[in-house]
Amino acid sequence: MPKKTKMQWPWVWISVCSLCSAVVCGGNVLVFPVDGSHWVNMKVIIEGLHSRGHQVSVVRSSDSWYIKETSPFYTSVTLDMESGFDEDFITSFVSQLLEIQRGGKSVWTRLKLEMEQAKKASELHEKTCKMLEQLLEKKSLIRSLQDAKYDLVLTDPAIPGGVILAHYLRLPLVFNVRWTSHGEGHFSIAPSPLSYVPMTGTEFSDKMSFLQRLLNVVIFGFQEYQIARYILPHYAGFIEKYLGPDTDYMSLFQAADLWLMRVDFVFEFPRPTMPNVVYIGGFQCKPAKALPEHLEQFVQSSGEHGVILMSLGTLIGDLPLDLAAEIAAAFSKLPQKVIWRHKGARPATLGNNTLLVDWMPQNDLLGHPKTKLFVAHGGTNGVQEAIYHGVPVVGLPLIFDQRDNLFRIEERGAGKIIDIFTMDETIFFQGIQEVLSEPSYRANMQRLSRLHRDQPMKPLDSALYWIEFVIRHKGAAHLRAQSYRLPWYSYHSVDVLLVCLGAVLVVLGTFAALIRCLCSACLTAKRRQDLKKSQ
């Protein structure tokens, strides 16, 4: 017996060593987030990293309104400077966009909307550039960031602060991304044929007619002009000063090690992608928890008719009074109970079946078996939660990408879009009735839910795995295509085409010269013969 016990020790030791080698050592992650609704999903990843033993530091500015200075999940690095992306800037911007759209649907309204967005984007980038310059000039702060020995920078590239800081600190770079500072993320990293990849704002699918493809190309050109006019000039001198004269703004994004893309192909139209793009759509979704007692009582009081939820997201707590009155009047006619996140004045037309709340546990309510419909503005987080729980959507898109998000749902037969700026009580009521009474809407959304959930690994686990992959291997350069190092003419093989065209022209020219020489020789010989005959 003692001999047998002694023989077991090497195997026990090998097993322990194997377990130890499988354990991921806690990493040190620097997070440079974007405030507002973008912080909501970044916080989910931060909490996941903390639960797996990683140390997380979050860079925040003194004017942050969502990102708290103290948290059990991270240590904050508070910059004593303003980001420009504060609550006042965003709310006033959103109000301006809403006011423009209320002017009616026309080409002029659309151009005015685009120009206002471009103007505000320019202001934001000007403020961001000044903030980054102040940050990089604070040598003591930069030294402390360098001394912290971070393993990587995790950032949302909708604002380029984290991108630039990661390159300055020479750290691996991971994106939690749907949008970059210059458009939808895929257009910065992956081939995007305009013949079947629709531009944001077009409301086109991947099946476009000739005229739609033409418009898609025109809009692409217009967006490239806006980038060159309103974004790049702010960073040209700054990047040359701090990152070197050979550094290009666009290449900073393309050089990221990993793109954690906040969509999947249940939601997005199929398109080309790249090896370092990992799809984590719906990573913030989770099974519903029990509701607070007062909400559960209200939901249960709906009986067989069920409940309708309405939320217009974090940026728009209240609507203009006339729009709110039309919505409230339509709700009052329904047999369903309604829970409406609304911070404005109480509409005079509000019915007894409608409960107004400042905040609601949206995920838990969407997962409740009595929830029949979600009236939403079309933000990515809300749309993904609706897909996860299989709840059909009536969409009231307001700004930014919301109409495109809802169009993808409508295209799959899982929801209906209503133009909030032209609707009235009747239109809104009929839209809700259509989605509630037509079984295909719910059946299609539940089919999307089954497809979304049928994955070998949960999206959040996938995101955490790949972040740890970058930590373990100190980057993921082997997954990066070298396209970002190529000038545009090399990327599109313009130089190769010109050389080939030149070679063809030389061959044709040589052939033409030979033919000309032969013809000339033949004509000369013929003249001599004719001359001899005449003599």
matplotlib code that plots the C-alpha trace (Angstrom):
import matplotlib.pyplot as plt

x = [0.0, 2.7, 4.4, 1.2, 0.6, 4.1, 3.6, 0.4, 2.3, 3.8, 0.4, -1.1, 1.7, 1.2, -2.5, -1.9, 0.6, -1.9, -4.6, -2.3, -1.2, -4.9, -5.7, -5.5, -3.3, -5.1, -4.4, -4.1, -6.6, -6.8, -10.3, -11.0, -14.8, -17.4, -19.9, -23.7, -25.4, -22.1, -21.0, -23.9, -22.5, -18.8, -19.7, -20.9, -17.5, -15.7, -17.8, -17.0, -13.3, -13.4, -15.2, -12.4, -9.7, -8.5, -7.6, -9.4, -8.6, -11.2, -10.2, -12.9, -13.1, -14.2, -17.5, -18.5, -22.2, -22.6, -19.1, -18.8, -15.5, -15.9, -16.9, -16.2, -15.3, -12.7, -10.2, -10.9, -8.3, -10.0, -8.7, -9.0, -10.3, -13.5, -14.1, -16.7, -18.9, -21.0, -24.7, -25.4, -23.7, -25.5, -29.0, -28.8, -27.5, -30.3, -33.0, -31.6, -31.8, -35.4, -36.4, -34.9, -36.8, -40.1, -39.8, -41.1, -39.6, -37.8, -34.3, -33.7, -34.5, -32.2, -29.3, -29.9, -29.8, -26.6, -24.9, -26.0, -24.6, -21.3, -21.0, -21.5, -19.1, -16.5, -17.0, -16.7, -13.5, -12.0, -12.8, -11.5, -8.2, -7.7, -8.4, -5.9, -3.3, -3.7, -3.6, -0.3, 1.3, 0.7, 4.0, 3.4, 0.1, 1.6, 4.5, 2.0, 0.1, 3.4, 4.5, 1.2, 2.3, -1.1, -1.5, -3.9, -6.2, -9.9, -11.8, -14.9, -13.6, -16.7, -14.4, -10.6, -9.2, -8.5, -7.2, -4.6, -3.6, -3.0, -0.7, 1.1, 1.7, 2.5, -0.1, -2.2, -5.6, -9.0, -12.3, -15.7, -17.3, -20.2, -19.2, -15.9, -15.4, -15.9, -18.7, -19.9, -17.0, -16.9, -16.1, -12.8, -11.5, -13.3, -13.9, -17.3, -18.6, -21.2, -23.1, -24.6, -23.3, -25.7, -24.4, -25.8, -28.8, -29.9, -32.4, -31.3, -31.0, -28.3, -30.6, -30.4, -31.8, -29.6, -30.9, -30.3, -26.8, -26.2, -27.5, -25.4, -22.2, -23.2, -23.8, -20.4, -18.7, -20.6, -19.5, -15.9, -16.1, -17.5, -14.7, -12.1, -13.8, -14.9, -12.7, -9.3, -8.1, -8.5, -6.0, -3.4, -1.0, -1.7, -0.9, 2.3, 3.5, 2.8, 2.8, 5.1, 5.0, 4.4, 1.2, -2.2, -5.4, -7.3, -4.4, -4.6, -8.0, -7.1, -4.0, -6.2, -5.5, -9.2, -12.6, -15.4, -18.3, -21.6, -23.8, -24.2, -25.5, -28.9, -29.3, -26.8, -26.9, -24.3, -21.1, -17.3, -15.4, -11.9, -10.1, -9.7, -13.4, -15.3, -19.1, -20.6, -24.1, -26.4, -23.5, -25.3, -28.5, -29.2, -32.2, -34.8, -34.8, -37.8, -39.4, -39.8, -43.1, -45.0, -44.1, -45.0, -48.4, -49.0, -47.9, -50.1, -53.1, -53.0, -54.6, -54.7, -54.0, -50.5, -48.1, -46.6, -43.3, -42.2, -38.7, -36.9, -33.5, -31.1, -30.8, -34.5, -36.4, -39.3, -40.9, -42.6, -45.9, -48.0, -46.3, -46.5, -50.3, -50.8, -49.0, -50.8, -54.2, -53.4, -52.3, -55.5, -57.6, -55.7, -56.8, -53.1, -51.4, -48.5, -45.3, -43.8, -40.4, -41.2, -39.6, -41.6, -44.8, -47.7, -49.8, -53.4, -54.6, -52.9, -55.2, -55.6, -53.9, -50.5, -47.8, -45.2, -41.8, -38.4, -36.5, -37.5, -35.6, -35.9, -34.2, -36.3, -39.5, -38.7, -38.1, -41.5, -44.0, -46.7, -44.8, -46.4, -44.7, -41.8, -42.2, -38.6, -36.5, -34.1, -30.9, -28.6, -28.9, -32.7, -33.0, -30.6, -32.5, -35.8, -34.2, -32.8, -36.2, -38.2, -40.5, -41.7, -41.0, -42.9, -40.1, -40.1, -36.7, -35.4, -31.7, -28.4, -28.5, -31.9, -33.8, -31.2, -31.4, -35.2, -35.1, -33.2, -35.9, -38.7, -36.9, -37.0, -40.7, -40.2, -41.4, -42.8, -41.4, -43.7, -42.5, -42.9, -42.7, -45.7, -47.8, -50.9, -53.0, -54.7, -51.5, -49.8, -52.8, -53.2, -49.5, -49.6, -52.8, -51.2, -48.1, -50.2, -52.8, -50.7, -49.0, -46.1, -44.4, -44.0, -43.2, -40.4, -38.9, -38.9, -37.2, -34.5, -34.2, -33.7, -31.0, -29.3, -29.2, -28.0, -24.2, -21.4, -20.3, -22.2, -21.3, -20.0, -17.8, -16.5, -15.6, -13.8, -12.0, -10.6, -9.6, -7.6, -6.2, -4.7, -3.4, -1.8, -0.1, 0.6, -1.5, -3.0, -0.8, -1.2, -4.9, -4.4, -4.4, -1.6, -4.0, -3.7, 0.0, -0.8, -1.5, -4.9, -3.5, -1.7, -4.8, -6.9, -4.1, -4.2, -0.4, -0.5, -3.3, -1.3, 1.8, -0.3, -2.0, 1.4, 2.8, -0.2, 0.3, 4.0, 3.2, 0.4, 2.6, 5.5, 3.2, 1.7, 5.3, 6.2, 3.1, 3.8, 7.4, 6.2, 3.6, 6.2, 8.7, 6.0, 4.9, 8.6, 9.1, 5.9, 6.9, 10.3, 8.6, 6.2, 9.1, 10.9, 7.8, 7.3, 10.9]
y = [0.0, 2.6, 1.9, 2.4, 5.7, 6.8, 6.0, 8.2, 11.4, 12.1, 11.9, 14.2, 16.7, 16.5, 17.1, 20.1, 21.6, 21.1, 22.9, 25.7, 26.2, 26.3, 29.1, 32.6, 34.9, 38.1, 40.8, 44.5, 46.2, 50.0, 50.9, 54.2, 54.2, 56.4, 57.9, 57.7, 54.6, 53.2, 52.9, 50.6, 47.8, 48.5, 48.2, 44.6, 43.6, 45.3, 43.4, 40.2, 40.9, 41.7, 38.4, 36.5, 38.1, 40.9, 44.4, 47.1, 50.8, 53.1, 56.5, 59.1, 62.9, 65.2, 65.9, 62.2, 61.7, 57.9, 56.7, 56.8, 57.6, 54.8, 51.2, 47.7, 46.6, 49.0, 51.7, 55.1, 57.3, 60.7, 63.3, 66.8, 68.1, 68.2, 65.6, 67.7, 64.6, 65.6, 65.4, 69.0, 68.7, 65.5, 66.5, 69.8, 68.1, 65.5, 68.2, 70.1, 66.9, 66.2, 69.8, 69.6, 66.3, 67.8, 70.1, 67.4, 64.8, 66.3, 66.4, 69.7, 68.4, 65.4, 67.7, 70.0, 67.0, 65.7, 69.1, 69.6, 66.2, 67.0, 70.3, 68.9, 66.0, 68.6, 70.4, 67.2, 66.2, 69.6, 69.2, 65.6, 66.7, 69.4, 67.0, 64.4, 67.1, 68.1, 64.4, 63.6, 66.8, 65.7, 63.8, 62.6, 61.0, 59.4, 58.1, 56.6, 54.9, 53.5, 52.3, 50.5, 47.9, 47.5, 44.4, 46.1, 49.0, 48.3, 51.1, 52.1, 53.8, 56.0, 58.6, 58.1, 58.9, 55.3, 54.5, 57.3, 56.6, 52.9, 53.8, 56.4, 53.8, 51.1, 48.7, 46.0, 47.5, 45.8, 47.5, 47.1, 48.5, 49.1, 52.6, 54.3, 58.0, 57.9, 55.4, 51.9, 49.7, 47.2, 49.9, 50.6, 47.0, 44.8, 44.8, 46.4, 46.0, 48.8, 46.5, 44.6, 46.3, 49.2, 52.4, 53.6, 55.9, 54.4, 51.9, 49.5, 45.7, 43.5, 43.2, 46.5, 47.7, 49.6, 53.0, 51.9, 50.8, 54.2, 56.0, 53.8, 54.8, 58.5, 58.4, 56.6, 59.4, 62.0, 60.3, 60.2, 64.0, 64.6, 62.6, 64.5, 67.8, 67.6, 64.9, 64.4, 68.1, 68.1, 65.3, 65.8, 68.1, 66.3, 62.8, 64.1, 65.7, 62.8, 59.6, 60.5, 61.9, 58.5, 57.8, 58.0, 58.6, 55.7, 53.3, 53.8, 52.0, 49.4, 48.4, 47.3, 43.7, 42.8, 44.1, 42.9, 43.7, 44.4, 42.7, 39.3, 37.9, 37.2, 41.0, 42.3, 41.6, 39.0, 40.7, 40.2, 40.2, 39.7, 37.2, 39.7, 40.6, 38.7, 39.0, 39.5, 40.8, 40.6, 40.0, 42.3, 40.1, 37.7, 35.7, 37.7, 38.1, 38.6, 42.0, 44.4, 43.7, 46.8, 46.0, 42.4, 43.3, 45.7, 43.1, 40.4, 42.7, 42.7, 39.3, 37.5, 40.7, 41.1, 44.1, 46.6, 48.3, 51.6, 53.2, 55.7, 55.0, 56.9, 60.1, 60.9, 60.7, 62.9, 63.9, 67.1, 67.4, 67.0, 63.8, 62.4, 63.2, 61.3, 58.3, 58.3, 58.6, 55.6, 53.6, 54.4, 52.6, 49.3, 46.4, 45.8, 47.4, 49.7, 50.5, 53.7, 55.1, 58.8, 61.7, 64.6, 66.2, 63.7, 63.7, 64.9, 62.0, 59.3, 56.3, 54.2, 51.3, 53.2, 53.3, 56.1, 55.3, 57.1, 53.9, 50.2, 46.9, 46.6, 43.2, 41.6, 43.1, 41.9, 38.4, 38.3, 35.9, 38.5, 41.0, 41.2, 44.1, 46.5, 50.1, 51.2, 53.9, 51.4, 51.7, 48.7, 47.5, 47.5, 45.8, 43.1, 42.5, 42.3, 39.6, 37.7, 37.5, 37.1, 40.2, 41.9, 45.6, 48.7, 51.2, 54.9, 55.9, 59.3, 59.9, 58.4, 54.7, 53.9, 53.8, 51.4, 49.1, 49.0, 48.5, 45.3, 44.1, 45.1, 43.5, 40.1, 40.5, 40.9, 44.5, 47.6, 51.1, 54.2, 57.7, 59.5, 62.9, 62.4, 60.0, 60.8, 58.8, 56.7, 55.8, 54.8, 52.8, 50.9, 50.1, 48.6, 46.6, 45.2, 43.9, 42.5, 40.8, 39.4, 36.2, 36.3, 39.3, 37.3, 34.1, 35.8, 37.4, 34.2, 32.5, 35.2, 34.6, 30.8, 31.6, 34.1, 31.8, 28.7, 29.4, 27.2, 30.0, 32.8, 36.2, 37.6, 34.5, 34.9, 38.5, 37.7, 34.7, 36.9, 39.7, 37.1, 35.7, 39.2, 39.3, 35.9, 36.5, 40.2, 41.1, 39.4, 40.7, 37.4, 38.1, 41.6, 42.0, 44.2, 46.3, 49.2, 49.6, 50.0, 53.3, 53.5, 52.9, 49.7, 48.5, 48.8, 47.6, 50.8, 50.7, 47.1, 47.9, 50.9, 48.7, 46.1, 48.7, 50.2, 46.8, 46.1, 49.5, 48.8, 45.5, 47.0, 49.9, 47.6, 45.5, 48.5, 49.8, 46.4, 46.4, 49.9, 49.0, 46.0, 48.0, 50.7, 48.1, 46.5, 49.8, 50.7, 47.4, 47.9, 51.4, 50.1, 47.3, 49.8, 52.1, 49.3, 48.4, 52.0, 52.2]
z = [0.0, 0.8, -2.4, -4.4, -2.6, -3.4, -7.1, -7.2, -6.2, -9.6, -11.2, -8.6, -9.1, -12.9, -12.5, -10.2, -12.7, -15.5, -13.6, -12.7, -16.3, -17.4, -15.0, -16.6, -14.5, -13.7, -16.3, -15.9, -18.2, -19.0, -20.2, -22.1, -22.5, -24.1, -21.7, -22.0, -23.4, -24.6, -21.0, -20.2, -22.3, -21.6, -17.9, -18.5, -19.9, -17.0, -14.5, -16.4, -16.4, -12.6, -11.9, -13.6, -11.5, -13.7, -12.5, -14.4, -14.5, -16.1, -17.6, -17.0, -17.2, -14.6, -16.5, -16.7, -16.0, -16.3, -15.3, -11.5, -9.8, -7.3, -8.1, -6.7, -10.2, -11.3, -10.2, -11.8, -13.4, -13.3, -15.7, -14.3, -17.6, -19.6, -22.4, -24.2, -24.3, -21.3, -20.6, -21.5, -24.9, -25.8, -24.6, -26.5, -29.6, -29.5, -29.0, -32.1, -34.2, -33.1, -33.9, -37.4, -38.1, -37.0, -40.0, -42.3, -44.6, -47.5, -49.1, -47.5, -44.0, -44.6, -45.7, -42.8, -40.4, -42.0, -41.8, -38.2, -37.2, -39.1, -37.4, -33.9, -34.7, -35.7, -32.3, -30.4, -32.2, -31.6, -27.8, -27.8, -29.5, -26.9, -24.1, -25.5, -25.9, -22.2, -21.2, -23.1, -21.8, -18.2, -18.0, -14.4, -15.4, -18.5, -16.4, -13.9, -16.8, -18.1, -14.7, -14.2, -16.8, -18.4, -20.6, -23.1, -23.7, -24.1, -25.7, -27.6, -30.8, -31.3, -29.8, -30.7, -27.2, -26.3, -29.7, -29.6, -26.0, -26.7, -29.6, -27.5, -24.7, -27.3, -25.8, -27.5, -28.5, -28.2, -29.4, -27.9, -31.1, -33.3, -34.5, -34.9, -35.0, -38.8, -39.3, -39.0, -37.7, -40.6, -43.1, -41.3, -41.1, -43.6, -47.4, -47.9, -51.5, -52.0, -54.3, -51.3, -48.2, -47.4, -46.0, -42.7, -43.2, -46.5, -45.1, -47.8, -47.4, -49.0, -52.0, -53.8, -57.1, -59.6, -58.3, -54.7, -55.5, -57.2, -54.2, -51.9, -53.8, -53.7, -49.9, -49.4, -51.3, -49.2, -46.0, -47.2, -47.8, -44.3, -42.8, -44.7, -44.0, -40.4, -38.6, -40.1, -40.0, -36.2, -35.7, -38.5, -36.6, -33.3, -34.6, -36.3, -33.1, -30.7, -32.8, -35.7, -39.2, -40.8, -38.8, -40.4, -38.5, -40.2, -39.7, -35.9, -36.0, -38.5, -36.4, -33.5, -32.4, -31.8, -32.8, -30.4, -32.6, -30.8, -33.5, -35.0, -38.3, -36.8, -36.7, -39.3, -43.1, -44.2, -45.4, -45.6, -42.3, -41.0, -38.7, -35.8, -35.7, -33.0, -33.0, -29.5, -30.3, -27.3, -24.8, -22.3, -22.4, -19.7, -18.3, -16.6, -12.8, -10.6, -10.8, -7.9, -6.1, -7.3, -11.0, -10.6, -9.2, -12.1, -14.7, -13.2, -13.2, -17.0, -17.1, -20.4, -22.4, -21.2, -21.0, -23.4, -22.6, -24.0, -23.6, -25.8, -24.2, -22.0, -24.0, -24.5, -21.3, -22.4, -25.7, -26.9, -25.2, -28.3, -29.3, -25.8, -25.8, -29.0, -27.7, -24.3, -26.1, -28.2, -25.2, -23.3, -26.0, -25.5, -23.3, -22.4, -19.4, -20.4, -18.6, -20.1, -19.1, -19.3, -17.4, -18.9, -17.8, -17.3, -20.6, -20.1, -22.3, -20.1, -19.4, -16.2, -17.9, -18.3, -15.6, -16.0, -14.5, -14.3, -14.7, -15.3, -15.3, -19.1, -19.5, -16.7, -18.1, -21.6, -20.3, -18.4, -20.0, -20.0, -22.1, -25.5, -27.2, -27.0, -28.2, -28.7, -30.2, -31.8, -29.8, -30.2, -26.6, -26.6, -30.0, -28.9, -25.7, -27.7, -29.9, -27.0, -25.3, -28.5, -28.1, -31.3, -31.7, -32.7, -33.6, -33.1, -34.4, -33.5, -34.2, -35.3, -36.3, -34.7, -38.0, -39.5, -36.5, -36.6, -40.4, -39.9, -37.5, -39.9, -42.8, -40.9, -40.2, -36.4, -36.0, -37.6, -37.9, -37.4, -38.2, -34.9, -36.5, -38.8, -36.8, -34.8, -32.3, -35.0, -36.8, -33.6, -32.4, -35.7, -35.7, -32.3, -33.1, -36.3, -34.4, -31.6, -33.7, -36.5, -35.1, -37.7, -35.9, -32.7, -34.5, -36.5, -33.5, -31.5, -34.5, -34.3, -30.6, -31.2, -33.8, -31.5, -28.5, -30.5, -30.1, -28.8, -26.4, -24.8, -26.4, -23.1, -22.5, -26.1, -25.5, -22.2, -23.8, -26.6, -24.3, -22.3, -25.5, -26.2, -22.7, -22.9, -26.3, -25.8, -28.8, -31.8, -34.7, -36.6, -37.0, -38.5, -42.3, -43.5, -45.6, -43.2, -44.1, -47.8, -49.5, -51.2, -54.6, -53.5, -51.6, -54.7, -57.0, -59.0, -59.4, -60.6, -63.0, -64.4, -64.9, -66.6, -68.7, -69.6, -70.5, -72.8, -74.4, -75.0, -76.6, -78.7, -79.6, -80.5, -82.6, -84.3, -85.0, -86.5, -88.7, -89.8, -90.7, -92.6, -94.4, -95.2, -96.5, -98.6, -100.1, -100.8, -102.6, -104.5, -105.6, -106.8, -108.8, -110.3, -111.2, -112.9, -114.9, -116.0, -117.2]

ax = plt.figure().add_subplot(projection="3d")
ax.plot(x, y, z, "-o")
ax.set_aspect("equal")
plt.show()
